[in-house]
Structures are given as C-alpha cells and as structure tokens.
Amino acid sequence: MPGEHNTPRSAWAERSASLLDACAAAGAVRPGLDPADVIQLMGFLWRVSDDPRGRAQADRLLDLAIDALRPR
C-alpha cells in the first residue's frame, strides 16, 4: 500500500518486529512470531476492567500470553 511506511502503525510494527527479532536471537522468544499477531494478542490489556478483579485477570492472561511466546 503506497505511503504505508509513513504511518505510525507501520512504524510501530517495524519496531515490534525488530524487538521480536532481537528477542528470538537471544533465545527469549520463539522465532517466526508475527509482530501483528503479538500486538493483537497483547491488546487484551486495554480490555480488562480497572479494578482488583480485572488486574488479577490481566495478570493471568499476561502469564498465558508470555508463555505462548516462549521458545518451544
């Protein structure tokens, strides 16, 4: 798409890809993760309620998400 590389969204995706590549090279995450998938996965953090129950749920979901990113 023309001009796509000038959007904040594409810059964010490029930076995320660089970070994921560095993490994969260090063995911290599994290789081949799609930055758009990881960003979408982490989007749940904005959807939990801001109360003790929501924060507990966010902790559980974040543990689950991080576990999914780890090398297999």
Biopython code that builds the backbone (N, CA, C, O; Angstrom):
import numpy as np
from Bio.PDB.StructureBuilder import StructureBuilder

atoms = [
    (1, "MET", "N", (0.839, -1.171, 0.000)),
    (1, "MET", "CA", (0.000, 0.000, 0.000)),
    (1, "MET", "C", (0.888, 1.238, 0.000)),
    (1, "MET", "O", (1.752, 1.357, 0.868)),
    (2, "PRO", "N", (0.707, 2.169, -0.944)),
    (2, "PRO", "CA", (1.555, 3.355, -1.025)),
    (2, "PRO", "C", (1.461, 4.208, 0.239)),
    (2, "PRO", "O", (0.377, 4.443, 0.771)),
    (3, "GLY", "N", (2.614, 4.659, 0.701)),
    (3, "GLY", "CA", (2.663, 5.524, 1.873)),
    (3, "GLY", "C", (2.486, 4.806, 3.197)),
    (3, "GLY", "O", (2.512, 5.437, 4.254)),
    (4, "GLU", "N", (2.308, 3.505, 3.152)),
    (4, "GLU", "CA", (2.059, 2.757, 4.382)),
    (4, "GLU", "C", (3.219, 2.867, 5.361)),
    (4, "GLU", "O", (3.011, 2.858, 6.575)),
    (5, "HIS", "N", (4.427, 2.971, 4.847)),
    (5, "HIS", "CA", (5.602, 3.011, 5.725)),
    (5, "HIS", "C", (5.719, 4.319, 6.482)),
    (5, "HIS", "O", (6.585, 4.457, 7.345)),
    (6, "ASN", "N", (4.865, 5.280, 6.173)),
    (6, "ASN", "CA", (4.912, 6.561, 6.861)),
    (6, "ASN", "C", (3.891, 6.663, 7.982)),
    (6, "ASN", "O", (3.813, 7.696, 8.647)),
    (7, "THR", "N", (3.114, 5.626, 8.205)),
    (7, "THR", "CA", (2.077, 5.692, 9.225)),
    (7, "THR", "C", (2.637, 5.292, 10.580)),
    (7, "THR", "O", (3.565, 4.487, 10.662)),
    (8, "PRO", "N", (2.071, 5.855, 11.643)),
    (8, "PRO", "CA", (2.519, 5.450, 12.979)),
    (8, "PRO", "C", (2.338, 3.953, 13.212)),
    (8, "PRO", "O", (3.149, 3.325, 13.892)),
    (9, "ARG", "N", (1.276, 3.384, 12.649)),
    (9, "ARG", "CA", (1.028, 1.956, 12.827)),
    (9, "ARG", "C", (2.145, 1.123, 12.219)),
    (9, "ARG", "O", (2.600, 0.161, 12.837)),
    (10, "SER", "N", (2.597, 1.476, 11.017)),
    (10, "SER", "CA", (3.662, 0.690, 10.390)),
    (10, "SER", "C", (4.989, 0.879, 11.125)),
    (10, "SER", "O", (5.779, -0.059, 11.235)),
    (11, "ALA", "N", (5.233, 2.081, 11.624)),
    (11, "ALA", "CA", (6.461, 2.314, 12.390)),
    (11, "ALA", "C", (6.444, 1.460, 13.653)),
    (11, "ALA", "O", (7.466, 0.897, 14.046)),
    (12, "TRP", "N", (5.285, 1.370, 14.280)),
    (12, "TRP", "CA", (5.156, 0.556, 15.488)),
    (12, "TRP", "C", (5.380, -0.909, 15.172)),
    (12, "TRP", "O", (6.035, -1.623, 15.932)),
    (13, "ALA", "N", (4.833, -1.360, 14.043)),
    (13, "ALA", "CA", (5.009, -2.758, 13.633)),
    (13, "ALA", "C", (6.470, -3.043, 13.311)),
    (13, "ALA", "O", (6.985, -4.104, 13.662)),
    (14, "GLU", "N", (7.139, -2.109, 12.647)),
    (14, "GLU", "CA", (8.563, -2.292, 12.324)),
    (14, "GLU", "C", (9.401, -2.374, 13.594)),
    (14, "GLU", "O", (10.292, -3.216, 13.700)),
    (15, "ARG", "N", (9.120, -1.514, 14.542)),
    (15, "ARG", "CA", (9.876, -1.547, 15.812)),
    (15, "ARG", "C", (9.590, -2.836, 16.578)),
    (15, "ARG", "O", (10.485, -3.421, 17.188)),
    (16, "SER", "N", (8.350, -3.262, 16.539)),
    (16, "SER", "CA", (7.991, -4.518, 17.201)),
    (16, "SER", "C", (8.704, -5.687, 16.545)),
    (16, "SER", "O", (9.169, -6.597, 17.232)),
    (17, "ALA", "N", (8.793, -5.669, 15.227)),
    (17, "ALA", "CA", (9.489, -6.741, 14.511)),
    (17, "ALA", "C", (10.960, -6.767, 14.898)),
    (17, "ALA", "O", (11.526, -7.840, 15.109)),
    (18, "SER", "N", (11.581, -5.605, 14.993)),
    (18, "SER", "CA", (12.991, -5.535, 15.394)),
    (18, "SER", "C", (13.181, -6.087, 16.801)),
    (18, "SER", "O", (14.130, -6.825, 17.067)),
    (19, "LEU", "N", (12.273, -5.726, 17.696)),
    (19, "LEU", "CA", (12.356, -6.210, 19.076)),
    (19, "LEU", "C", (12.165, -7.724, 19.129)),
    (19, "LEU", "O", (12.910, -8.420, 19.820)),
    (20, "LEU", "N", (11.171, -8.235, 18.403)),
    (20, "LEU", "CA", (10.937, -9.681, 18.388)),
    (20, "LEU", "C", (12.122, -10.425, 17.782)),
    (20, "LEU", "O", (12.498, -11.491, 18.269)),
    (21, "ASP", "N", (12.714, -9.872, 16.721)),
    (21, "ASP", "CA", (13.894, -10.496, 16.108)),
    (21, "ASP", "C", (15.049, -10.565, 17.103)),
    (21, "ASP", "O", (15.734, -11.584, 17.200)),
    (22, "ALA", "N", (15.262, -9.479, 17.840)),
    (22, "ALA", "CA", (16.339, -9.457, 18.832)),
    (22, "ALA", "C", (16.063, -10.452, 19.956)),
    (22, "ALA", "O", (16.970, -11.146, 20.415)),
    (23, "CYS", "N", (14.817, -10.515, 20.392)),
    (23, "CYS", "CA", (14.457, -11.465, 21.445)),
    (23, "CYS", "C", (14.607, -12.903, 20.964)),
    (23, "CYS", "O", (15.052, -13.767, 21.720)),
    (24, "ALA", "N", (14.239, -13.167, 19.711)),
    (24, "ALA", "CA", (14.390, -14.516, 19.153)),
    (24, "ALA", "C", (15.865, -14.880, 19.048)),
    (24, "ALA", "O", (16.249, -16.010, 19.352)),
    (25, "ALA", "N", (16.689, -13.936, 18.622)),
    (25, "ALA", "CA", (18.128, -14.189, 18.504)),
    (25, "ALA", "C", (18.749, -14.492, 19.866)),
    (25, "ALA", "O", (19.706, -15.260, 19.961)),
    (26, "ALA", "N", (18.201, -13.888, 20.913)),
    (26, "ALA", "CA", (18.701, -14.117, 22.270)),
    (26, "ALA", "C", (18.093, -15.375, 22.897)),
    (26, "ALA", "O", (18.479, -15.773, 23.997)),
    (27, "GLY", "N", (17.144, -15.998, 22.196)),
    (27, "GLY", "CA", (16.510, -17.195, 22.726)),
    (27, "GLY", "C", (15.401, -16.925, 23.730)),
    (27, "GLY", "O", (14.953, -17.837, 24.425)),
    (28, "ALA", "N", (14.956, -15.664, 23.808)),
    (28, "ALA", "CA", (13.932, -15.301, 24.785)),
    (28, "ALA", "C", (12.513, -15.570, 24.296)),
    (28, "ALA", "O", (11.608, -15.789, 25.102)),
    (29, "VAL", "N", (12.317, -15.554, 22.981)),
    (29, "VAL", "CA", (11.012, -15.883, 22.395)),
    (29, "VAL", "C", (11.254, -16.810, 21.222)),
    (29, "VAL", "O", (12.363, -16.892, 20.695)),
    (30, "ARG", "N", (10.202, -17.508, 20.820)),
    (30, "ARG", "CA", (10.382, -18.417, 19.687)),
    (30, "ARG", "C", (10.487, -17.623, 18.395)),
    (30, "ARG", "O", (9.854, -16.576, 18.259)),
    (31, "PRO", "N", (11.264, -18.100, 17.462)),
    (31, "PRO", "CA", (11.434, -17.389, 16.196)),
    (31, "PRO", "C", (10.180, -17.470, 15.338)),
    (31, "PRO", "O", (9.361, -18.376, 15.491)),
    (32, "GLY", "N", (10.047, -16.511, 14.436)),
    (32, "GLY", "CA", (8.965, -16.532, 13.471)),
    (32, "GLY", "C", (7.662, -15.923, 13.946)),
    (32, "GLY", "O", (6.636, -16.060, 13.278)),
    (33, "LEU", "N", (7.683, -15.251, 15.091)),
    (33, "LEU", "CA", (6.459, -14.612, 15.567)),
    (33, "LEU", "C", (6.114, -13.432, 14.666)),
    (33, "LEU", "O", (6.995, -12.670, 14.266)),
    (34, "ASP", "N", (4.849, -13.287, 14.354)),
    (34, "ASP", "CA", (4.377, -12.172, 13.536)),
    (34, "ASP", "C", (4.075, -10.998, 14.463)),
    (34, "ASP", "O", (3.238, -11.124, 15.356)),
    (35, "PRO", "N", (4.739, -9.859, 14.269)),
    (35, "PRO", "CA", (4.522, -8.715, 15.161)),
    (35, "PRO", "C", (3.050, -8.313, 15.255)),
    (35, "PRO", "O", (2.587, -7.943, 16.334)),
    (36, "ALA", "N", (2.313, -8.377, 14.159)),
    (36, "ALA", "CA", (0.893, -8.013, 14.190)),
    (36, "ALA", "C", (0.118, -8.963, 15.094)),
    (36, "ALA", "O", (-0.806, -8.541, 15.790)),
    (37, "ASP", "N", (0.485, -10.235, 15.090)),
    (37, "ASP", "CA", (-0.178, -11.208, 15.968)),
    (37, "ASP", "C", (0.118, -10.909, 17.429)),
    (37, "ASP", "O", (-0.774, -10.966, 18.276)),
    (38, "VAL", "N", (1.369, -10.591, 17.721)),
    (38, "VAL", "CA", (1.763, -10.303, 19.106)),
    (38, "VAL", "C", (1.065, -9.030, 19.591)),
    (38, "VAL", "O", (0.584, -8.979, 20.723)),
    (39, "ILE", "N", (1.009, -8.010, 18.744)),
    (39, "ILE", "CA", (0.336, -6.764, 19.116)),
    (39, "ILE", "C", (-1.145, -7.030, 19.380)),
    (39, "ILE", "O", (-1.705, -6.540, 20.360)),
    (40, "GLN", "N", (-1.772, -7.804, 18.507)),
    (40, "GLN", "CA", (-3.182, -8.143, 18.690)),
    (40, "GLN", "C", (-3.391, -8.942, 19.973)),
    (40, "GLN", "O", (-4.342, -8.699, 20.715)),
    (41, "LEU", "N", (-2.507, -9.884, 20.225)),
    (41, "LEU", "CA", (-2.598, -10.702, 21.430)),
    (41, "LEU", "C", (-2.511, -9.842, 22.686)),
    (41, "LEU", "O", (-3.254, -10.059, 23.643)),
    (42, "MET", "N", (-1.618, -8.881, 22.684)),
    (42, "MET", "CA", (-1.422, -8.051, 23.863)),
    (42, "MET", "C", (-2.524, -7.003, 24.030)),
    (42, "MET", "O", (-2.613, -6.358, 25.074)),
    (43, "GLY", "N", (-3.361, -6.833, 23.007)),
    (43, "GLY", "CA", (-4.437, -5.854, 23.074)),
    (43, "GLY", "C", (-5.427, -6.111, 24.198)),
    (43, "GLY", "O", (-6.180, -5.212, 24.573)),
    (44, "PHE", "N", (-5.439, -7.312, 24.736)),
    (44, "PHE", "CA", (-6.374, -7.606, 25.817)),
    (44, "PHE", "C", (-6.144, -6.722, 27.031)),
    (44, "PHE", "O", (-7.069, -6.496, 27.812)),
    (45, "LEU", "N", (-4.929, -6.217, 27.204)),
    (45, "LEU", "CA", (-4.627, -5.415, 28.388)),
    (45, "LEU", "C", (-5.503, -4.167, 28.477)),
    (45, "LEU", "O", (-5.766, -3.675, 29.574)),
    (46, "TRP", "N", (-5.954, -3.653, 27.339)),
    (46, "TRP", "CA", (-6.792, -2.465, 27.329)),
    (46, "TRP", "C", (-8.261, -2.819, 27.535)),
    (46, "TRP", "O", (-9.100, -1.926, 27.649)),
    (47, "ARG", "N", (-8.579, -4.096, 27.583)),
    (47, "ARG", "CA", (-9.978, -4.523, 27.666)),
    (47, "ARG", "C", (-10.392, -5.038, 29.041)),
    (47, "ARG", "O", (-11.580, -5.253, 29.279)),
    (48, "VAL", "N", (-9.457, -5.234, 29.932)),
    (48, "VAL", "CA", (-9.826, -5.706, 31.270)),
    (48, "VAL", "C", (-10.226, -4.508, 32.131)),
    (48, "VAL", "O", (-9.759, -3.389, 31.918)),
    (49, "SER", "N", (-11.080, -4.759, 33.087)),
    (49, "SER", "CA", (-11.544, -3.661, 33.943)),
    (49, "SER", "C", (-10.436, -3.215, 34.891)),
    (49, "SER", "O", (-9.551, -3.987, 35.259)),
    (50, "ASP", "N", (-10.516, -1.945, 35.272)),
    (50, "ASP", "CA", (-9.507, -1.361, 36.157)),
    (50, "ASP", "C", (-9.979, -1.469, 37.610)),
    (50, "ASP", "O", (-10.290, -0.474, 38.265)),
    (51, "ASP", "N", (-10.017, -2.688, 38.073)),
    (51, "ASP", "CA", (-10.367, -2.969, 39.460)),
    (51, "ASP", "C", (-9.567, -4.202, 39.868)),
    (51, "ASP", "O", (-8.920, -4.809, 39.015)),
    (52, "PRO", "N", (-9.588, -4.589, 41.125)),
    (52, "PRO", "CA", (-8.768, -5.738, 41.554)),
    (52, "PRO", "C", (-9.036, -7.008, 40.747)),
    (52, "PRO", "O", (-8.106, -7.736, 40.401)),
    (53, "ARG", "N", (-10.292, -7.265, 40.453)),
    (53, "ARG", "CA", (-10.627, -8.471, 39.690)),
    (53, "ARG", "C", (-10.052, -8.398, 38.262)),
    (53, "ARG", "O", (-9.522, -9.387, 37.756)),
    (54, "GLY", "N", (-10.157, -7.238, 37.623)),
    (54, "GLY", "CA", (-9.609, -7.053, 36.288)),
    (54, "GLY", "C", (-8.096, -7.154, 36.277)),
    (54, "GLY", "O", (-7.514, -7.742, 35.365)),
    (55, "ARG", "N", (-7.459, -6.581, 37.287)),
    (55, "ARG", "CA", (-5.992, -6.667, 37.355)),
    (55, "ARG", "C", (-5.539, -8.106, 37.557)),
    (55, "ARG", "O", (-4.525, -8.523, 36.997)),
    (56, "ALA", "N", (-6.281, -8.865, 38.349)),
    (56, "ALA", "CA", (-5.943, -10.283, 38.541)),
    (56, "ALA", "C", (-6.110, -11.040, 37.221)),
    (56, "ALA", "O", (-5.290, -11.890, 36.873)),
    (57, "GLN", "N", (-7.174, -10.721, 36.500)),
    (57, "GLN", "CA", (-7.381, -11.360, 35.200)),
    (57, "GLN", "C", (-6.268, -10.980, 34.230)),
    (57, "GLN", "O", (-5.773, -11.831, 33.491)),
    (58, "ALA", "N", (-5.870, -9.709, 34.227)),
    (58, "ALA", "CA", (-4.777, -9.268, 33.352)),
    (58, "ALA", "C", (-3.492, -10.023, 33.668)),
    (58, "ALA", "O", (-2.761, -10.414, 32.758)),
    (59, "ASP", "N", (-3.213, -10.229, 34.953)),
    (59, "ASP", "CA", (-2.020, -10.983, 35.346)),
    (59, "ASP", "C", (-2.065, -12.402, 34.789)),
    (59, "ASP", "O", (-1.075, -12.894, 34.247)),
    (60, "ARG", "N", (-3.211, -13.053, 34.923)),
    (60, "ARG", "CA", (-3.345, -14.428, 34.414)),
    (60, "ARG", "C", (-3.200, -14.469, 32.893)),
    (60, "ARG", "O", (-2.498, -15.323, 32.352)),
    (61, "LEU", "N", (-3.865, -13.549, 32.215)),
    (61, "LEU", "CA", (-3.808, -13.527, 30.753)),
    (61, "LEU", "C", (-2.408, -13.187, 30.251)),
    (61, "LEU", "O", (-1.949, -13.739, 29.251)),
    (62, "LEU", "N", (-1.735, -12.279, 30.948)),
    (62, "LEU", "CA", (-0.373, -11.931, 30.556)),
    (62, "LEU", "C", (0.559, -13.121, 30.733)),
    (62, "LEU", "O", (1.416, -13.364, 29.884)),
    (63, "ASP", "N", (0.406, -13.864, 31.821)),
    (63, "ASP", "CA", (1.202, -15.087, 32.009)),
    (63, "ASP", "C", (0.967, -16.061, 30.858)),
    (63, "ASP", "O", (1.911, -16.648, 30.328)),
    (64, "LEU", "N", (-0.288, -16.224, 30.478)),
    (64, "LEU", "CA", (-0.637, -17.121, 29.386)),
    (64, "LEU", "C", (-0.036, -16.636, 28.058)),
    (64, "LEU", "O", (0.502, -17.427, 27.283)),
    (65, "ALA", "N", (-0.136, -15.333, 27.811)),
    (65, "ALA", "CA", (0.398, -14.777, 26.565)),
    (65, "ALA", "C", (1.927, -14.921, 26.501)),
    (65, "ALA", "O", (2.475, -15.335, 25.480)),
    (66, "ILE", "N", (2.594, -14.580, 27.585)),
    (66, "ILE", "CA", (4.062, -14.686, 27.622)),
    (66, "ILE", "C", (4.485, -16.126, 27.439)),
    (66, "ILE", "O", (5.463, -16.406, 26.745)),
    (67, "ASP", "N", (3.757, -17.046, 28.058)),
    (67, "ASP", "CA", (4.049, -18.473, 27.895)),
    (67, "ASP", "C", (3.970, -18.884, 26.425)),
    (67, "ASP", "O", (4.778, -19.688, 25.960)),
    (68, "ALA", "N", (3.014, -18.343, 25.705)),
    (68, "ALA", "CA", (2.840, -18.677, 24.289)),
    (68, "ALA", "C", (3.990, -18.160, 23.422)),
    (68, "ALA", "O", (4.242, -18.701, 22.346)),
    (69, "LEU", "N", (4.679, -17.134, 23.875)),
    (69, "LEU", "CA", (5.779, -16.543, 23.100)),
    (69, "LEU", "C", (7.115, -17.248, 23.346)),
    (69, "LEU", "O", (8.045, -17.119, 22.550)),
    (70, "ARG", "N", (7.203, -17.978, 24.429)),
    (70, "ARG", "CA", (8.477, -18.616, 24.796)),
    (70, "ARG", "C", (8.894, -19.662, 23.773)),
    (70, "ARG", "O", (8.055, -20.266, 23.104)),
    (71, "PRO", "N", (10.205, -19.868, 23.660)),
    (71, "PRO", "CA", (10.689, -20.915, 22.748)),
    (71, "PRO", "C", (10.139, -22.275, 23.152)),
    (71, "PRO", "O", (9.947, -22.556, 24.335)),
    (72, "ARG", "N", (9.891, -23.103, 22.166)),
    (72, "ARG", "CA", (9.356, -24.452, 22.447)),
    (72, "ARG", "C", (10.451, -25.475, 22.419)),
    (72, "ARG", "O", (10.194, -26.660, 22.631)),
]
sb = StructureBuilder()
sb.init_structure("model")
sb.init_model(0)
sb.init_chain("A")
sb.init_seg("    ")
for serial, (resi, resn, name, xyz) in enumerate(atoms, 1):
    if name == "N":
        sb.init_residue(resn, " ", resi, " ")
    sb.init_atom(name, np.array(xyz, "f"), 0.0, 1.0, " ", f" {name:<3s}", serial, name[0])
structure = sb.get_structure()
